[in-house]
Amino acid sequence: MENLEMLTGTFPVAPDQLAHDLAVAKLIKSGTVPASASGYTYYGAYIKYLREFETVIANRIPEESENVSG
């Protein structure tokens, strides 16, 4: 881990990987999809969460860039 990462408590992660990880975590934690559901149901819920997180991340990236450079 680099010194800056240790000081700021941040670590580099690609936005698409972050969105994926958060969507999977929310899907597991939410329990909205029953265990007996089909793969299509799980995939549909995953895509819904993924799109939500992609939007949040895309909206945050410009803000974070301004905070770092400014």
N, C-alpha and C positions, 0 to 999 in steps of 0.2 A: 504494500500500500504506500502510496506516495505521501510525502509530508502534508501537502495541501489537503489531500483527502482525509488524513487523520485529523487535521485541525478543523476542517469544516464539517466533518461527519458525512461527507458525500462520497459517492463512488460513481464512476462512469457506467452508464447503461444505455443501450439504444432505446429510443422511444417506443419502437414497435415491440421490443422484447418486454419492456416494462408494462405496456398495455396488455400483452398476452398474459404475463404472470399475474397481474391484478385481476384480469377477467377470470382466469382459472380459480384463483383464490376466492373471488366473490361467488362464483358458481358453486364451489364446494361449501362455502360457509352459509350461503343463503338457504340452502335446502329447498328451494322452490321447485326443483325438478326431482320428482320421486325416483327412487332407485329402480323402479320397474319401467321407467320411461324408455322410449327408443333412443337410439343414437341421434336421430334427427332432432328430437326434442332437446337433448343436451347441446347439440351443435347450434341450434337456433338461439338458445339462451346464452351460450358462449359468445356468439356473434353480437348479440344485443349488448352484452356487457363490454365486449371488446370495443365496439363503436363508441360507447359512452366514454370509456377510458381514453381512447384515441383523441376524442374531442377535448377532454379535459387537459390531456398532456399537450396537445397542439396549442391550446390557449395559454398554457403556462410557459412554454418554451420562450416566447418573446419576452415575457416578464422576467424570467430568470436571466436571460441574456442581458437585459437592461440593468439588472441588479449587479451582475458581475462586471460589466464594462463601466457602469456609472458609479 
